[in-house]
Amino acid sequence: MSDLSPLAGSVRADQLNGGCFCVGVDQAALAAALDRETEIPGFAGDLAETHPWLFARSPVFLPAETLGRMMDVVAAAETAVVLPGYREAALAWTPPLARRDPGPLGAFMGYDFHVTPVGPKLIEINTNAGGAFLNAVLARSQQACCAGVVAGVDAPGPATFQQHIGEMFRNEWRLQNGSGTPTTVAILDDDPLAQALYPEFRLAQAQLRAVGLEALIGDPRDLKLEGDALTLGGVRVDIVYNRLVDFLLEEPAHAVLRQAYERDLAVITPNPHIYSRLADKQNLTLLSDPERLRRWGLGADHAAVLAATVPRTVLVRSENAAELWADRRKWFFKPVRGHASKAAYRGAKLTRRVWEEIKVSAYVAQAYTAPGERRIQPDDEPVSLKVDVRLYTYGGRMLLAAARLYQGQTTNMRTPGGGFAPVLVLPTVAVNTDPCAQAGAATSSPGTACHDRL
């Protein structure tokens, strides 16, 4: 268990995030890696043209203690969600389809944090957390650029990352089926060619094929049930890597996938049960209630972690609406089954018209926690961007850490200089981990361009 006292490395991380402009993302190394790992010449160039703000220009610095504390939060949350009392409460507000547990743990869980002066705060949990494959390539490219300058989050090489991914999907198969070996993974989303992260689907396809799993990219409307088989383009599908935002498979266009899930004809990961247990934002009302968690049997250490890191969250109801409106500056409002920050509002910017809509919709109010900041210098003048940190996990184990830089109320991937950013970890040992100083430039000189000397 990580120490929950003030974090020793926070001051140094704040200094670097606020004034180190000399360490930039190695764009050439990133482009070469993307082309190499997809085995598609020109892939990176096309991506840069269609998604100019997908990758940030600068990394984010994070104290090792903060990363450890984040993993404590993951451990505490994943312990809490299997408690009988919690499961009963969480599944009470979900439809019957999602109440049955077919076994899988959920591929690429995403735990999103804001890093504050008093430590990380868990903002939400996501079951279809996009960006993992792209961020893995980004992290490896940055590690090569900054080798020996700072410690990095474990950024396994291509073969190791692919092995982890192969093991994850094969384990999902075993958890549902007990034995046997999957052959084909279908990466599914509505109209995948139109999705903002379609390039990641192609990267995922290449990496899954590299570990011996045939991978198809498709639209769930093209699925068919042929006897006891789920097929896509005439090929039997063993595992669906589910990127849909119809988390409970309620839309008519997903009827075939829903039937396959009901009949256990394929492993769906993540699936409606995992979403309902972990990612429905109503569950934040449970995870931010330490007294109730303790009554359900959560240990004191885990309960203390969640009490310190999960902002208070309440359901918006008619009986508390007047109070929430009066104190709206203290809250952030989110639809209970929202995604990609859509229809989410900071209370301080809320209009009466929007509030009238929120009151009659399914929303939670979460105590507002300001995001961290990273100053970058895209042109002549430095600018401050907001920072979210995401841990991609599987079964409570971290696969990767990444950050997102943005302006505005929520992450948007449309901010010049923003986008996905690699996380560089500052070790706890008393060594010089200032990359600007090691490169011969002071952090107090924001215009210094020392990146080419790293």
C-alpha positions as CSV (number, residue, x, y, z in Angstrom):
1,M,0.0,0.0,0.0
2,S,1.4,3.4,-1.0
3,D,1.9,6.0,1.7
4,L,-1.1,8.4,1.6
5,S,1.0,11.3,3.1
6,P,1.9,14.3,0.9
7,L,3.9,13.2,-2.1
8,A,7.6,14.1,-2.1
9,G,8.0,14.2,-5.8
10,S,5.1,16.6,-6.5
11,V,7.1,19.8,-6.3
12,R,9.6,18.7,-8.9
13,A,6.9,17.3,-11.2
14,D,5.0,20.6,-10.9
15,Q,8.1,22.6,-11.8
16,L,8.8,20.4,-14.9
17,N,5.1,20.4,-16.0
18,G,5.1,24.2,-15.5
19,G,8.3,25.2,-17.1
20,C,10.2,22.4,-18.9
21,F,9.9,23.0,-22.7
22,C,13.1,21.3,-23.8
23,V,11.8,17.7,-23.7
24,G,9.4,17.2,-26.6
25,V,7.8,14.2,-28.2
26,D,10.1,12.7,-30.8
27,Q,7.9,13.1,-33.8
28,A,10.3,11.3,-36.2
29,A,10.7,8.3,-33.9
30,L,6.9,8.2,-33.4
31,A,6.2,8.3,-37.1
32,A,8.8,5.6,-37.8
33,A,7.3,3.3,-35.1
34,L,3.8,3.7,-36.3
35,D,4.7,2.8,-39.9
36,R,6.8,-0.1,-38.7
37,E,4.2,-1.6,-36.2
38,T,1.3,-1.3,-38.6
39,E,3.4,-2.5,-41.6
40,I,1.7,0.2,-43.6
41,P,4.0,2.6,-45.3
42,G,2.8,6.2,-45.0
43,F,0.5,5.4,-42.1
44,A,2.0,8.0,-39.8
45,G,1.9,10.7,-42.5
46,D,-1.7,10.1,-43.2
47,L,-2.6,10.1,-39.5
48,A,-0.8,13.4,-39.0
49,E,-2.8,14.9,-41.8
50,T,-6.2,13.7,-40.7
51,H,-5.6,13.9,-36.9
52,P,-3.2,16.9,-36.4
53,W,-3.9,17.1,-32.6
54,L,-4.0,13.4,-31.8
55,F,-0.5,13.4,-30.2
56,A,0.7,16.2,-27.9
57,R,4.0,17.9,-28.5
58,S,5.2,17.4,-24.9
59,P,5.3,14.7,-22.3
60,V,3.7,14.9,-18.8
61,F,5.9,14.4,-15.7
62,L,4.4,12.3,-12.8
63,P,6.0,11.4,-9.5
64,A,6.4,7.7,-8.9
65,E,4.5,8.1,-5.6
66,T,1.5,9.5,-7.5
67,L,1.5,6.5,-9.9
68,G,1.7,4.1,-7.0
69,R,-1.2,5.9,-5.3
70,M,-3.2,5.6,-8.6
71,M,-2.6,1.8,-8.6
72,D,-3.8,1.7,-5.0
73,V,-7.1,3.2,-6.2
74,V,-7.4,0.6,-8.9
75,A,-6.8,-2.2,-6.4
76,A,-9.3,-0.7,-4.0
77,A,-12.0,-0.2,-6.6
78,E,-11.6,-3.7,-8.1
79,T,-11.8,-5.2,-4.6
80,A,-14.9,-3.1,-3.8
81,V,-16.8,-4.1,-7.0
82,V,-16.8,-7.8,-6.2
83,L,-18.4,-7.4,-2.8
84,P,-21.9,-8.8,-2.7
85,G,-23.4,-5.6,-1.3
86,Y,-21.8,-3.5,-4.0
87,R,-22.8,-5.9,-6.8
88,E,-26.4,-5.9,-5.6
89,A,-26.5,-2.1,-5.5
90,A,-24.8,-1.6,-8.8
91,L,-26.8,-4.1,-10.7
92,A,-30.1,-2.8,-9.3
93,W,-30.0,0.1,-11.8
94,T,-29.0,-2.0,-14.8
95,P,-31.2,-4.0,-17.2
96,P,-31.5,-7.8,-16.9
97,L,-29.1,-8.4,-19.8
98,A,-26.2,-7.0,-17.8
99,R,-26.8,-8.8,-14.5
100,R,-25.4,-12.1,-15.6
101,D,-21.6,-12.4,-15.4
102,P,-20.2,-14.5,-18.2
103,G,-16.7,-14.4,-16.8
104,P,-14.4,-11.9,-18.7
105,L,-12.7,-9.1,-16.8
106,G,-12.9,-6.5,-19.6
107,A,-10.1,-5.7,-22.0
108,F,-8.4,-2.3,-21.6
109,M,-10.1,-0.8,-18.6
110,G,-9.5,2.9,-18.2
111,Y,-9.1,4.7,-14.9
112,D,-9.0,8.4,-15.4
113,F,-7.4,10.8,-12.9
114,H,-6.9,14.5,-12.2
115,V,-3.6,15.1,-10.3
116,T,-4.2,17.7,-7.6
117,P,-1.9,19.3,-5.0
118,V,-3.3,16.7,-2.5
119,G,-2.8,13.7,-4.8
120,P,-4.7,12.0,-7.6
121,K,-8.5,12.0,-7.8
122,L,-10.4,9.3,-9.7
123,I,-12.7,11.1,-12.1
124,E,-14.3,8.1,-13.8
125,I,-13.8,4.5,-14.9
126,N,-14.3,3.5,-18.6
127,T,-14.8,0.1,-20.2
128,N,-14.0,1.0,-23.8
129,A,-11.0,3.2,-23.1
130,G,-9.6,4.2,-26.5
131,G,-6.0,5.0,-27.3
132,A,-4.1,2.2,-25.6
133,F,-2.4,0.9,-28.8
134,L,-1.6,4.4,-30.0
135,N,-0.2,5.4,-26.5
136,A,1.9,2.3,-26.3
137,V,3.8,3.3,-29.5
138,L,4.0,6.9,-28.3
139,A,5.4,5.8,-24.9
140,R,8.1,3.6,-26.5
141,S,9.1,6.4,-28.9
142,Q,9.5,8.8,-26.0
143,Q,11.5,6.3,-23.9
144,A,14.0,6.0,-26.7
145,C,14.2,9.8,-26.9
146,C,14.7,10.3,-23.2
147,A,16.7,7.2,-22.3
148,G,18.9,8.0,-19.2
149,V,17.2,11.3,-18.6
150,V,14.1,10.3,-16.5
151,A,12.5,7.1,-15.4
152,G,9.6,6.0,-17.5
153,V,6.4,4.2,-17.0
154,D,7.1,0.6,-17.9
155,A,6.8,0.9,-21.7
156,P,7.4,-2.6,-23.0
157,G,8.9,-3.1,-26.4
158,P,6.7,-4.1,-29.3
159,A,7.1,-7.8,-28.8
160,T,6.4,-7.6,-25.1
161,F,3.3,-5.3,-25.5
162,Q,2.0,-7.6,-28.2
163,Q,2.5,-10.6,-25.9
164,H,0.5,-8.9,-23.1
165,I,-2.3,-8.1,-25.5
166,G,-2.4,-11.7,-26.8
167,E,-2.4,-13.1,-23.3
168,M,-5.2,-10.7,-22.3
169,F,-7.6,-11.7,-25.1
170,R,-6.8,-15.4,-24.7
171,N,-7.5,-15.1,-21.0
172,E,-10.8,-13.5,-21.7
173,W,-11.6,-16.5,-23.8
174,R,-10.6,-19.0,-21.0
175,L,-12.6,-17.1,-18.4
176,Q,-15.8,-17.6,-20.4
177,N,-15.2,-20.9,-22.1
178,G,-12.8,-22.7,-19.7
179,S,-10.8,-24.3,-22.4
180,G,-10.0,-24.1,-26.1
181,T,-8.2,-21.5,-28.1
182,P,-9.6,-18.4,-29.9
183,T,-8.7,-17.8,-33.5
184,T,-10.4,-14.6,-34.7
185,V,-11.0,-11.2,-33.0
186,A,-13.5,-8.8,-34.5
187,I,-12.8,-5.1,-33.6
188,L,-16.3,-3.6,-33.7
189,D,-17.7,-0.1,-33.8
190,D,-20.5,1.7,-35.6
191,D,-19.3,2.7,-39.1
192,P,-15.6,2.2,-38.1
193,L,-14.2,4.1,-41.0
194,A,-15.9,7.2,-39.7
195,Q,-14.6,6.8,-36.1
196,A,-12.0,9.3,-34.9
197,L,-9.8,6.5,-33.6
198,Y,-10.2,4.3,-36.7
199,P,-6.4,4.5,-37.2
200,E,-6.0,2.8,-33.8
201,F,-8.3,-0.1,-35.0
202,R,-5.7,-0.7,-37.8
203,L,-2.9,-0.6,-35.3
204,A,-4.7,-3.1,-33.1
205,Q,-5.4,-5.3,-36.0
206,A,-1.7,-5.4,-36.9
207,Q,-0.6,-6.2,-33.3
208,L,-3.2,-8.9,-32.8
209,R,-2.1,-10.6,-36.0
210,A,1.4,-10.4,-34.8
211,V,0.5,-12.7,-31.9
212,G,-1.3,-15.2,-34.0
213,L,-4.9,-13.9,-33.7
214,E,-6.6,-13.1,-36.9
215,A,-8.2,-9.6,-36.5
216,L,-11.1,-8.1,-38.5
217,I,-12.5,-4.6,-38.3
218,G,-16.2,-4.4,-38.8
219,D,-19.6,-2.8,-38.2
220,P,-21.9,-4.8,-35.9
221,R,-24.7,-4.4,-38.5
222,D,-22.6,-6.7,-40.7
223,L,-22.6,-9.6,-38.1
224,K,-24.6,-12.7,-38.8
225,L,-25.7,-15.7,-36.7
226,E,-25.1,-18.9,-38.6
227,G,-26.2,-21.8,-36.4
228,D,-24.2,-21.6,-33.3
229,A,-21.6,-19.3,-34.8
230,L,-21.2,-15.5,-34.9
231,T,-19.7,-14.5,-38.3
232,L,-18.4,-11.4,-39.9
233,G,-17.9,-11.5,-43.7
234,G,-18.3,-15.2,-43.6
235,V,-15.6,-15.7,-40.9
236,R,-16.4,-17.1,-37.5
237,V,-15.8,-14.7,-34.7
238,D,-14.5,-16.0,-31.4
239,I,-13.9,-12.7,-29.6
240,V,-15.4,-9.3,-30.1
241,Y,-13.2,-6.4,-29.0
242,N,-16.1,-4.1,-28.3
243,R,-15.6,-0.4,-29.0
244,L,-19.3,0.5,-29.1
245,V,-20.7,3.2,-26.9
246,D,-24.0,1.4,-26.8
247,F,-22.7,-0.2,-23.6
248,L,-25.8,-2.3,-22.8
249,L,-26.4,-3.4,-26.5
250,E,-29.8,-1.7,-26.5
251,E,-29.9,-0.3,-30.1
252,P,-31.6,-2.2,-32.8
253,A,-28.5,-2.1,-35.0
254,H,-26.7,-4.2,-32.4
255,A,-29.4,-6.9,-32.1
256,V,-27.2,-9.7,-33.6
257,L,-24.4,-8.9,-31.2
258,R,-26.8,-8.8,-28.3
259,Q,-28.1,-12.3,-29.3
260,A,-24.6,-13.6,-29.5
261,Y,-23.9,-12.2,-26.0
262,E,-27.1,-13.8,-24.6
263,R,-26.2,-17.2,-26.1
264,D,-22.5,-17.1,-25.3
265,L,-21.7,-17.6,-29.0
266,A,-18.6,-15.3,-28.7
267,V,-16.6,-13.6,-26.0
268,I,-17.6,-9.9,-25.9
269,T,-15.0,-7.7,-24.2
270,P,-15.8,-5.4,-22.6
271,N,-19.3,-6.6,-22.1
272,P,-22.5,-5.1,-20.6
273,H,-21.9,-6.8,-17.2
274,I,-18.5,-5.3,-16.8
275,Y,-19.8,-1.9,-17.8
276,S,-22.6,-2.0,-15.3
277,R,-20.4,-3.1,-12.5
278,L,-17.6,-0.6,-13.1
279,A,-18.2,2.1,-15.6
280,D,-21.8,3.2,-15.1
281,K,-21.3,6.6,-13.5
282,Q,-24.0,5.9,-11.0
283,N,-21.4,3.6,-9.4
284,L,-19.3,6.5,-8.4
285,T,-22.0,7.3,-5.8
286,L,-21.0,3.9,-4.3
287,L,-17.2,4.2,-4.6
288,S,-17.3,7.7,-3.0
289,D,-19.3,6.4,0.0
290,P,-16.7,4.9,2.3
291,E,-19.1,4.2,5.2
292,R,-21.4,2.1,3.0
293,L,-18.3,0.3,1.5
294,R,-17.1,-0.6,5.0
295,R,-20.6,-2.0,5.9
296,W,-20.3,-4.2,2.8
297,G,-17.0,-5.6,4.1
298,L,-14.3,-3.5,2.3
299,G,-11.1,-3.4,4.3
300,A,-10.1,-0.3,6.2
301,D,-7.0,0.3,4.0
302,H,-9.0,0.1,0.7
303,A,-11.8,2.2,2.1
304,A,-9.3,4.9,3.2
305,V,-7.8,5.0,-0.3
306,L,-11.2,5.5,-1.9
307,A,-12.3,8.0,0.7
308,A,-9.2,10.1,-0.1
309,T,-9.3,9.8,-3.9
310,V,-12.9,9.5,-5.2
311,P,-14.7,12.9,-5.2
312,R,-18.1,12.8,-3.6
313,T,-20.7,11.9,-6.2
314,V,-24.5,12.0,-5.9
315,L,-27.5,11.2,-8.2
316,V,-29.3,14.3,-9.4
317,R,-32.9,13.9,-8.1
318,S,-35.8,16.2,-7.7
319,E,-35.3,16.3,-3.9
320,N,-31.7,17.6,-4.2
321,A,-32.0,19.7,-7.4
322,A,-32.5,23.0,-5.7
323,E,-29.5,22.5,-3.5
324,L,-27.3,21.3,-6.4
325,W,-28.3,24.4,-8.5
326,A,-27.5,26.7,-5.6
327,D,-24.1,25.2,-5.1
328,R,-23.5,24.4,-8.8
329,R,-20.0,25.9,-8.9
330,K,-18.9,23.1,-6.6
331,W,-20.1,20.3,-8.9
332,F,-19.4,18.7,-12.3
333,F,-22.5,17.2,-14.0
334,K,-22.2,14.0,-16.1
335,P,-24.9,11.8,-17.8
336,V,-24.9,8.4,-16.1
337,R,-24.2,6.5,-19.3
338,G,-22.3,9.2,-21.2
339,H,-19.1,8.8,-23.1
340,A,-16.3,11.0,-24.6
341,S,-17.3,13.8,-22.2
342,K,-20.5,14.5,-24.2
343,A,-23.2,16.4,-22.4
344,A,-20.9,16.9,-19.4
345,Y,-20.9,20.3,-17.8
346,R,-18.9,22.2,-15.2
347,G,-21.4,23.7,-12.8
348,A,-19.7,27.1,-12.9
349,K,-20.6,27.4,-16.6
350,L,-24.0,25.9,-16.4
351,T,-27.0,27.8,-17.8
352,R,-30.5,27.7,-16.5
353,R,-31.7,26.2,-19.8
354,V,-29.2,23.3,-19.6
355,W,-30.0,22.8,-15.9
356,E,-33.6,22.3,-16.7
357,E,-32.7,19.5,-19.1
358,I,-30.3,17.9,-16.6
359,K,-33.0,17.8,-13.9
360,V,-35.2,15.6,-15.9
361,S,-32.4,13.4,-17.3
362,A,-30.2,10.7,-15.7
363,Y,-27.2,12.6,-14.3
364,V,-24.7,12.5,-11.5
365,A,-23.1,15.4,-9.8
366,Q,-19.5,14.9,-8.9
367,A,-17.6,17.3,-6.6
368,Y,-15.5,19.4,-9.0
369,T,-11.8,18.6,-9.0
370,A,-9.6,20.9,-11.2
371,P,-7.3,19.0,-13.5
372,G,-3.6,19.4,-13.4
373,E,-1.8,21.6,-16.0
374,R,1.1,21.3,-18.4
375,R,2.6,24.4,-19.9
376,I,3.8,24.0,-23.5
377,Q,5.3,26.3,-26.0
378,P,3.8,25.6,-29.4
379,D,4.8,29.0,-30.8
380,D,6.5,32.0,-29.3
381,E,4.4,32.2,-26.1
382,P,3.9,29.4,-23.6
383,V,0.3,28.2,-23.0
384,S,-1.2,26.1,-20.2
385,L,-3.2,23.0,-21.1
386,K,-5.2,20.8,-18.8
387,V,-4.1,17.3,-18.0
388,D,-6.0,14.0,-17.4
389,V,-4.0,10.9,-16.7
390,R,-5.4,7.5,-17.7
391,L,-4.2,4.1,-16.5
392,Y,-5.1,1.3,-18.9
393,T,-5.5,-1.9,-16.9
394,Y,-6.5,-5.5,-17.1
395,G,-7.6,-7.5,-14.1
396,G,-6.2,-4.8,-11.8
397,R,-2.8,-4.8,-13.5
398,M,-1.5,-1.7,-15.2
399,L,-0.8,-2.2,-18.9
400,L,0.1,1.4,-19.6
401,A,-0.2,5.0,-18.3
402,A,-0.8,8.0,-20.6
403,A,-2.0,11.5,-20.4
404,R,-4.3,13.8,-22.4
405,L,-3.7,17.5,-22.9
406,Y,-6.6,19.8,-23.7
407,Q,-8.3,23.2,-23.4
408,G,-11.9,23.7,-22.5
409,Q,-14.2,21.8,-20.1
410,T,-13.4,18.3,-21.2
411,T,-10.9,16.3,-23.3
412,N,-11.5,16.9,-27.0
413,M,-8.4,16.0,-29.2
414,R,-8.9,19.3,-31.0
415,T,-6.4,21.5,-29.0
416,P,-3.3,22.7,-30.9
417,G,-0.3,21.2,-29.2
418,G,-2.6,18.8,-27.2
419,G,-3.7,15.2,-27.5
420,F,-2.3,12.0,-26.1
421,A,0.9,12.6,-24.2
422,P,3.5,10.1,-22.9
423,V,3.9,10.0,-19.1
424,L,7.5,10.3,-17.7
425,V,7.8,9.2,-14.1
426,L,10.1,11.0,-11.7
427,P,11.8,8.3,-9.4
428,T,11.7,8.7,-5.6
429,V,15.5,8.3,-5.3
430,A,17.5,11.4,-4.6
431,V,19.1,11.8,-8.0
432,N,19.0,14.6,-10.5
433,T,16.0,13.8,-12.6
434,D,15.6,17.2,-14.2
435,P,15.9,16.6,-17.9
436,C,16.4,20.2,-18.7
437,A,19.4,20.4,-16.3
438,Q,20.8,17.2,-17.7
439,A,20.6,18.6,-21.2
440,G,22.4,21.7,-20.1
441,A,19.4,24.0,-20.0
442,A,17.6,25.5,-17.0
443,T,13.8,25.0,-16.5
444,S,13.6,28.7,-15.8
445,S,14.5,29.4,-19.5
446,P,11.3,28.3,-21.3
447,G,12.6,29.3,-24.7
448,T,15.6,27.0,-24.5
449,A,15.5,24.3,-27.2
450,C,17.6,21.5,-25.8
451,H,15.6,18.6,-27.1
452,D,18.1,17.8,-29.9
453,R,20.9,17.4,-27.2
454,L,19.0,14.6,-25.3
